[in-house]
């Protein structure tokens, strides 16, 4: 899912918080939709050609160069809503033409060019959904665990206090795709699917990302790593593909572990403590 370019171009579960369900607006049927994976993650023989901020090519042509390309692809690039960590604006998505050229460069020579524009739309949409989830975590916990608990103790459906809603926006410093390295949670769900197939579907994530976010705390800035598992789900009755995003802070220390427990346990605490009844 990491189709965000680092350099702009001049061309104009139960107790846990469940993954976010996203229905794409892809204007193609599920059968025609490209396989949900990120071709940019295929191993490149020349690591020096990759940008360290996103582990992608430092430069990708935005022109129609390949002889096998039979249809014209848009060259306009969409600006994301995700602020860059260096303060130079927002991250920028690749154009469909750039994505196609990148896939060819990675060795995916059988990619139908007519599907690339839909791929770009889906990938951009999923990245925006992932960032919105990260913003939700940051609004709750950028002011510390106590403020975070006050925001979580009444469950997910309770609006955030105005003071947290106006928190300074986080920024995305860098990110990397790690599709060949399942997260511990994904591994655990895989084991449960093997042990209890009737309760847990055998549906491993098709992609995994690590996003490094700049958090604004009362004592200064702090880097926080988030892990994102991307899942595909059954299509809508109308044919639109469905994806699920499981976004959470990586357990790189006790604070992140507490954040996950506080948020995922908020609904359980509110019901068990009788809060639902008291509010009625």
C-alpha positions as CSV (number, residue, x, y, z in Angstrom):
1,X,0.0,0.0,0.0
2,X,2.9,2.3,0.2
3,X,2.5,4.2,-3.0
4,X,3.5,7.6,-1.6
5,X,6.4,9.3,-3.3
6,X,9.0,11.0,-1.2
7,X,10.1,13.5,-3.9
8,X,7.6,15.7,-5.7
9,X,7.9,16.1,-9.5
10,X,7.4,19.3,-11.4
11,X,4.9,17.7,-13.7
12,X,1.7,19.3,-13.5
13,X,-11.3,-8.9,17.4
14,X,-13.4,-9.5,20.8
15,X,-11.9,-7.2,23.4
16,X,-9.6,-5.6,20.8
17,X,-10.6,-2.8,18.6
18,X,-11.6,-4.5,15.3
19,X,-9.9,-3.7,12.0
20,X,-11.4,-0.8,10.1
21,X,-13.7,-1.9,7.2
22,X,-13.2,0.1,4.0
23,X,-15.3,-0.4,0.9
24,X,-13.4,1.0,-2.1
25,X,-15.1,3.1,-4.8
26,X,-13.1,1.2,-7.4
27,X,-15.1,1.4,-10.6
28,X,-14.3,-2.1,-11.7
29,X,-15.6,-5.5,-10.7
30,X,-13.8,-7.6,-8.1
31,X,-12.8,-10.0,-10.9
32,X,-11.1,-7.2,-12.8
33,X,-9.5,-5.6,-9.7
34,X,-5.7,-6.2,-9.5
35,X,-4.5,-8.7,-6.9
36,X,-4.3,-6.9,-3.5
37,X,-0.5,-6.7,-3.0
38,X,2.1,-4.0,-3.4
39,X,4.5,-4.8,-6.3
40,X,6.9,-2.1,-5.1
41,X,8.0,-4.5,-2.3
42,X,9.6,-7.0,-4.7
43,X,13.3,-7.1,-3.9
44,X,15.3,-4.7,-5.9
45,X,18.9,-5.7,-6.9
46,X,20.2,-2.1,-6.4
47,X,19.3,-0.8,-2.9
48,X,21.3,2.3,-3.6
49,X,18.6,3.4,-6.0
50,X,15.9,3.4,-3.3
51,X,14.8,6.5,-1.3
52,X,15.4,5.8,2.4
53,X,12.2,7.6,3.4
54,X,10.0,5.0,1.8
55,X,12.2,2.3,0.3
56,X,11.0,3.1,-3.2
57,X,12.8,4.2,-6.3
58,X,14.3,7.7,-6.0
59,X,13.1,8.5,-9.5
60,X,10.4,6.9,-11.7
61,X,9.7,8.1,-15.1
62,X,6.3,9.8,-15.7
63,X,6.3,9.3,-19.4
64,X,5.0,6.5,-21.6
65,X,8.1,4.5,-22.3
66,X,7.2,0.9,-22.5
67,X,6.3,-0.5,-26.0
68,X,3.7,-3.0,-24.4
69,X,1.7,-0.1,-23.0
70,X,-1.4,0.0,-25.2
71,X,-3.5,2.6,-23.3
72,X,-2.6,6.1,-22.2
73,X,-2.4,6.6,-18.4
74,X,-2.9,9.8,-16.5
75,X,0.3,11.6,-15.5
76,X,-1.2,13.9,-12.9
77,X,-0.3,13.1,-9.3
78,X,-2.7,13.4,-6.3
79,X,-1.7,15.2,-3.2
80,X,-2.4,13.2,0.0
81,X,-3.7,14.6,3.3
82,X,-0.7,13.2,5.1
83,X,1.8,15.9,6.3
84,X,5.5,15.2,5.7
85,X,7.8,15.0,8.7
86,X,10.2,17.5,7.2
87,X,7.5,20.2,7.1
88,X,7.5,20.6,3.3
89,X,3.8,20.0,2.7
90,X,2.0,16.7,2.2
91,X,3.2,13.4,0.8
92,X,2.3,13.0,-2.9
93,X,1.0,9.8,-4.5
94,X,2.4,8.6,-7.8
95,X,0.5,9.0,-11.0
96,X,-0.9,5.9,-12.7
97,X,1.8,6.3,-15.4
98,X,4.5,6.3,-12.7
99,X,3.0,3.3,-11.0
100,X,2.9,1.4,-14.2
101,X,6.6,2.2,-14.9
102,X,7.6,1.2,-11.4
103,X,5.8,-2.1,-11.8
104,X,7.6,-2.8,-15.0
105,X,10.9,-1.8,-13.4
106,X,10.2,-4.3,-10.6
107,X,9.7,-7.1,-13.2
108,X,5.9,-7.2,-13.4
109,X,5.8,-7.1,-17.1
110,X,2.4,-8.8,-17.4
111,X,0.5,-6.0,-15.6
112,X,-2.5,-4.8,-17.7
113,X,-2.1,-1.1,-18.1
114,X,-5.8,-0.6,-18.1
115,X,-6.0,-1.8,-14.5
116,X,-3.4,0.5,-13.1
117,X,-5.6,3.6,-12.7
118,X,-8.0,1.6,-10.5
119,X,-5.0,0.3,-8.5
120,X,-3.8,3.8,-7.8
121,X,-7.3,4.9,-6.7
122,X,-7.6,1.9,-4.3
123,X,-4.1,2.3,-2.9
124,X,-4.6,6.0,-2.3
125,X,-7.9,5.4,-0.6
126,X,-6.5,2.8,1.7
127,X,-3.5,5.0,2.7
128,X,-5.9,7.8,3.5
129,X,-7.9,5.4,5.7
130,X,-4.8,4.2,7.5
131,X,-3.7,7.8,8.2
132,X,-7.2,8.7,9.6
133,X,-6.8,5.7,12.0
134,X,-3.4,7.0,13.1
135,X,-4.8,10.4,13.7
136,X,-7.4,8.8,16.0
137,X,-4.6,7.2,18.1
138,X,-2.6,10.4,18.2
139,X,-5.5,12.5,19.3
140,X,-6.1,10.2,22.2
141,X,-2.5,9.6,23.4
142,X,-0.3,12.6,22.4
143,X,-1.1,14.2,25.7
144,X,-0.1,11.2,27.8
145,X,-1.7,8.0,29.2
146,X,-4.0,9.7,31.7
147,X,-5.6,11.9,29.0
148,X,-5.7,8.9,26.8
149,X,-7.6,6.9,29.4
150,X,-10.1,9.7,29.9
151,X,-10.7,9.6,26.2
152,X,-11.1,5.8,26.0
153,X,-12.8,4.8,29.3
154,X,-16.3,5.4,27.9
155,X,-15.7,3.3,24.7
156,X,-15.1,4.0,21.1
157,X,-18.5,5.7,20.4
158,X,-17.9,8.5,22.9
159,X,-16.8,11.8,21.3
160,X,-13.4,13.0,22.2
161,X,-13.1,16.0,24.5
162,X,-12.7,19.3,22.6
163,X,-9.1,19.7,24.0
164,X,-8.0,16.5,22.3
165,X,-9.9,17.2,19.1
166,X,-7.8,20.3,18.6
167,X,-4.4,18.5,19.2
168,X,-1.6,19.4,16.9
169,X,-1.6,17.2,13.9
170,X,1.0,14.4,13.6
171,X,3.3,14.0,10.6
172,X,4.5,11.0,8.7
173,X,8.3,10.9,8.9
174,X,8.9,7.7,6.8
175,X,7.4,4.3,6.1
176,X,8.3,0.9,4.8
177,X,6.5,-2.1,3.4
178,X,7.2,-5.4,5.1
179,X,4.9,-7.9,3.4
180,X,7.2,-10.9,4.1
181,X,7.3,-10.2,7.8
182,X,3.9,-10.9,9.4
183,X,3.2,-9.0,12.6
184,X,3.0,-11.0,15.9
185,X,-0.8,-10.4,15.9
186,X,-1.1,-11.7,12.4
187,X,0.9,-14.8,13.3
188,X,-1.3,-15.4,16.3
189,X,-4.5,-15.1,14.3
190,X,-3.0,-17.6,11.8
191,X,-2.4,-20.1,14.5
192,X,-5.9,-19.6,15.9
193,X,-7.3,-20.1,12.4
194,X,-5.4,-23.4,12.2
195,X,-6.5,-24.5,15.6
196,X,-10.1,-23.3,15.5
197,X,-11.1,-22.9,11.8
198,X,-14.8,-22.6,12.6
199,X,-14.2,-19.4,14.7
200,X,-11.2,-17.8,13.0
201,X,-11.0,-17.4,9.2
202,X,-7.8,-18.3,7.4
203,X,-7.4,-14.9,5.9
204,X,-3.8,-13.6,6.4
205,X,-3.0,-10.0,5.6
206,X,-1.9,-9.4,2.1
207,X,0.4,-6.6,3.1
208,X,2.1,-5.1,6.1
209,X,3.4,-1.6,6.6
210,X,5.4,0.2,9.3
211,X,4.7,4.0,9.5
212,X,7.0,6.2,11.6
213,X,5.0,9.2,12.9
214,X,6.0,12.4,14.6
215,X,4.0,12.8,17.7
216,X,3.6,16.2,19.4
217,X,3.7,15.8,23.1
218,X,3.6,18.5,25.9
219,X,7.3,17.9,26.4
220,X,8.3,17.9,22.7
221,X,8.3,15.8,19.6
222,X,8.5,12.0,19.7
223,X,8.8,9.3,17.0
224,X,6.1,6.6,17.2
225,X,6.0,3.5,15.0
226,X,2.7,2.2,13.8
227,X,2.1,-1.2,12.2
228,X,-0.7,-1.7,9.7
229,X,-2.1,-5.1,8.5
230,X,-4.1,-5.0,5.3
231,X,-6.8,-7.6,4.8
232,X,-9.2,-8.3,2.0
233,X,-12.8,-9.2,2.7
234,X,-15.8,-10.6,0.9
235,X,-17.1,-8.2,-1.8
236,X,-20.1,-6.1,-1.4
237,X,-23.4,-7.4,-3.0
238,X,-22.9,-4.7,-5.6
239,X,-19.4,-6.0,-6.4
240,X,-17.1,-3.4,-4.8
241,X,-14.0,-5.0,-3.1
242,X,-13.8,-4.7,0.6
243,X,-10.6,-4.2,2.7
244,X,-9.9,-4.1,6.4
245,X,-7.1,-2.2,8.0
246,X,-5.7,-3.1,11.4
247,X,-3.8,0.0,12.6
248,X,-2.1,0.2,16.0
249,X,1.1,1.4,17.7
250,X,3.9,-1.0,17.6
251,X,4.8,-2.4,21.0
252,X,8.3,-0.8,21.1
253,X,8.0,-0.1,24.8
254,X,5.7,-0.1,27.8
255,X,3.9,3.1,26.8
256,X,2.8,1.8,23.5
257,X,1.6,-1.5,25.2
258,X,-0.4,0.6,27.7
259,X,-1.9,2.7,24.9
260,X,-3.2,-0.5,23.1
261,X,-4.6,-1.9,26.3
262,X,-6.3,1.3,27.3
263,X,-8.0,1.8,23.9
264,X,-8.9,-1.8,23.3
265,X,-10.2,-2.2,26.8
266,X,-12.3,0.9,26.9
267,X,-15.5,-0.7,25.7
268,X,-15.1,-3.7,28.0
269,X,-14.5,-1.4,31.0
270,X,-17.4,0.8,30.3
271,X,-19.8,-2.1,30.0
272,X,-18.3,-4.1,33.0
273,X,-18.4,-1.0,35.2
274,X,-22.0,-0.4,34.5
275,X,-21.4,2.8,32.6
276,X,-23.8,1.9,29.9
277,X,-26.6,1.5,32.4
278,X,-25.7,4.7,34.3
279,X,-25.9,6.7,31.1
280,X,-29.4,5.5,30.3
